[in-house]
């Protein structure tokens, strides 16, 4: 067993990017992450990183990227370490060799006892977290997925859960609509309006989405600022594939956007819609504006023939977790892990 580390070697990078396709070749629930090659070739912000492959002879058995992102800082202003692009066979010795090499690269760049997050690909805008429950559920686009063996493997390597997330499934849309209807009626009477994404003006619309997203999610755990150019790269090509009826803005009486709901049809379950991103700006929270937007979104789901909704990737126990009023069932769980140097 030996370790290869590199950044720009084209052949090694190709093997690095190809490894998940080999590892998951017989797993139909796995979906490839289209952002990997761009991030590891074009670069990301001011981050520095090093890629590692663990080899058994000429065969790749695992991969990881050690990452230092200067925008992701702890409460003292010091950077966290990250282990991203994590894939490995189910073998403790192989995983230990891989993780040790990555952490040894990070160690001189971090403060003593700094936290290292895993898995996290540069920040929380990009893929992060392990799936820890719900492996029988079909994977939706942009959802973490990994073998069921990973959580135990991470724990054996000294990692422990730092934050948990869930996806909730609502099998009947009517009760939620009933609970939100009055908020929708009130918001419209006050001059709020709701409209879909305007594909014909996609450049301006994506700027709106960027500005709303950074304002809405700045309070989230482990938030890091992202440039608009990186945000656009993250969603490059998405606008052309959007169903505008599944991407809704809510506008205040002055026609300023104060929130949005981004949803998409599940590619495996045609009667299911995935609510991927939902939020309103802090200054209108607690006024029923979010409920008004949710009502409009659910009405459009019904019009398009959806009978089931996944509320995707919520942090367990936060405001969004409670938004379904107890009507949703937790169908998947995810965990972000950490360990100290």
N, C-alpha and C positions, 0 to 999 in steps of 0.2 A: 504494500500500500504506500503510495506517495502522493504528495501535494504539489500541484502546479498553481502558481499565482501569476496574474497578468492583468493588464488593462486594455491594450490595443491590439494584441496579437490576433489576427483575423481568424486563423484556423482554430485557435483555442476558444475564441468567442463563439464561433459557429458551433463548436461542440458543447459549449456552455448553454447556448440557446436551444440546441437540439435535444438536450438531455431530458427535459420534461416530456417531450413527445415520445421518447423511448420508455420512460418510466410509467407513463399513463397510457401506453398504447392499447391496452385491453380494458381501459376504464372509460366507458362512454359518458360518464358523468363529469369528466374533466373538460374544461374549456381553456384554450390557450389564451394567454394575455398578450394582446397585440402591441402593448406599449413597451415591452421589454427591450427589443432591439433598438428602438429610438433612444430610450433612456441611456443605454449602455454604449451607444456609439456617438450620438450627438451631444450627450452630457446633460447635466441637470444643475441649473443655477450655479452656486459657488461650491457645491458639494464635492468632496473627494471620496474616492472609493477604490477598492481592490477586489478583483474577482478570484475565486478559489475553486479548483476542481480537485476532488479526491479520486485517485486512479487505482484500480487493481489491474496491474499490467497495463494494457492499452485500453482498458474499458473504464468509462466514466461511471462512478458509483454515487457521486453526490456533487452538489455545487452550492455556493453561497457567495454573497457579495458583502464585504465589510464596508460600511458607509458612515461618513461623518458629514452631516448637513449643518452648516453654521446658523441656519435659520431656526433649527429645532433645539430650543434651549430649556434648561431646567430653571427652577425658581431663583437660582443664583447667577443666571446668565451664562452657564457653562453648557456646552453641547452634550447631547446624548450620543451614544453609539447606536448603531443599527446593524442588524443582520438581515439582509434582503435577498430576494430571489432564492429562497431556501427550498431545495429538493434533494432528497437522499433516500437510498434504500433503507429498509427497516433493519438496521444493524447498528448497535450502540457504538461499537469501536470505530466504525466508519464515520458516524455522525460526530463522535467526540474528536476525532482527528481533524475533521473539517472545521468544527466550531473553534477548537483550540487555535488553529492557524489564523482564523479570522480575528479572534479576540487578541491574539498576540500582535497583529498588525494595528489594531485600534489602540492598544494600551498606551503607547507613548504619546498619543494624540489627545488623550482624555485626562480629566482630573482623577485622582485616586478615588476608588469606590463609585465611579460614575456608573449610571444605569445604561444597560444595553437593551434596546427593544428588539423583539423578534416575533414573527417576521414583519418587516416594514421596508418597503421599497422607496426610500428617500423621505417620505412624509405620509401623512394621512390622506392626502389627495390621491395618492397612487395606491396600488394594492398593499394591504397589510392585514394582519390577524390570521389565525388558524380557524378553520371550522372544527368545532369540538363536539357538536351533537347534530343529529339530523342528516346523517350520511345517506339515508334512504331517500332523501328529498332531491328532486332534480335541480341541478345547478342553473341559476339564472345568470344572465350577463352581468359582469362586474362583481360577482359574488366570490368570496374566498372558497377555495376547495383544496383538499389535501387528503391523503390516506388517513383512515381512522387511527393508525398507529402513531401519528405525529405528536399528539398531545402528551402521551406517556413518554415518548422519546425526548421531548423538550424538557419535561420534568426531571428525567434522569440526568440531563445535562445541566441541571441547576437552575432552570428557569421556572418562574412561578407566575401565576395570572396577575396582571396588573389592572386590566379593564375587560369587562365582558359585554358582549353585544348579542342581539337577537334579531330574528326575522319572525314577524307575526303574520298569520294567515287568517283572513276574514272570509268565511264561506258564505255569508249572506249579507249583501250590501244594504238591504232595507232598514234594519235597525239603526245602523249608523246614519243613514240619510234622515231618518226620523229625528234623531237626536241633534243633528246639525241644521235642520231646515230653518228654524227661527233665527239662527245667527246669519244665515244667508239672506233671508228676507230683510233683516235689520241693516246689514251692511249695504245692500243695494239701495235701501231707502235713504241711507246717509250719503250716497253718492259714489260708493265704491263700485268698481266694475271689474269684470273678469274677461280676459281674452286669450286666445291661443298664440303660440309662437308664430311670428311672421317670417316664413322662410325666405320671402322675397327681400327682406331686409336683415338677413342673417348676421352680417358683420356687426351691426349696431345691437342686435338682440343678444349676441353672445357677450358683448361688453356689459349689457344689463345683467346677464346671468352671472358674470364674473363679479360685478360690484355687489350684487345681492348676496352671492355665496360668501364672499369674504366678510361681509357685515353680519350675516346671519350665523355663521359658524365660528366666528373668532373666539367665542367663549368655550368651544369644545375642547375636551382633553387633548393635549399634545398638538394643538393647532400650530401651524407654521405659515407665515405669509408665502404667497406664491405670486409670481409675476403674471400679468395678463397674457403675455406671449406663451408662457408655459401652460397656463390654463387652456388657451386656444389649442396648443399642441395636444393636450390631454384629450380634448374632445374633437380633434380634427376629423372631419368627415361625418360627424354625428348629425349635424344640422340637416344634411341632405337626406338622411334616413329617418328623421323624426316624423312621427305622426303629430301634426300640430294640435290635434284635439286631445292629445295626451301630454302636452306641455302647456301649462296654463300660468299666466300672470294674474295677480290681483293688483289693481291700481287704486290709489286713493282718489278723493274727489278732485284733486288737481292733476290727475292722470300720471302721477309718479308711481313706478312699480314699488310695491312694499312686500312682495313675496312671490313665490312661484312653486309649482308642483310639476316635477318631471317624472313621468311614468312611461312604461313601454310594455308592449305585449310580450308575454312569455313565449319564447320560441319553441318550447316543448309542450306547453299546456295551453291550447288556444282559447280556453275560457278564463284564463288567469291573466291579470295585469299586475305588473311589478311597480310599486310606488318607490322609486329609487331616491329622490331628493324632494324634501318638502320643508318649507319654512317661511316665516314672515319676519320682518325686521323688528328689532327689540322694542321700538317705540309704539308698535301697535299690538304687541302681545298682551293677552289678558282682556282683549276687547271683542273676542269672538271672530276676528278677521281670519285666523287660521281655519276655524270651523266653517266659515263661509266658503273659503277656497276648497276645503275638503268636500263640502256638499256638492259644489259645482263639478269637481273632478269625478266624484262617484256617479253623478247623474250622467256624465259623458261616458263613463265606463259602461253603464247599463245600455245607453244608446248604441254603443259599439258591440254589444253582445257579451260583455264580460260579466261573470257571475261571482268571481272570486278575486280577492286582492291580497297580494303580499306586501306588507309594510316592511321594507327591507333595511337591514343593517342598522338597527336602532341601538343606542347605548342602553343597556339594561338599567332600569330604575330612573331614567331621566324623564323630562317632560314629554318627549315624543313617545316613549314607552307606554305612557298612560293615555295617549291621545285616542286610542280605539275604545275607551270606556269599558275595557274588560271584555270586549266582544271578539277579540282576536285570540288565536291559539298559537303559542310559541312552537314553531316547527323546525327552527334551526338555531343553533347557538355558535358563537365565535368568541375567541379569546386573544387578546394581545398579551404577550409574555415579556418578562424582563428578568435580568439578573445583574448583579454588580460585578465590576471587574475583579 
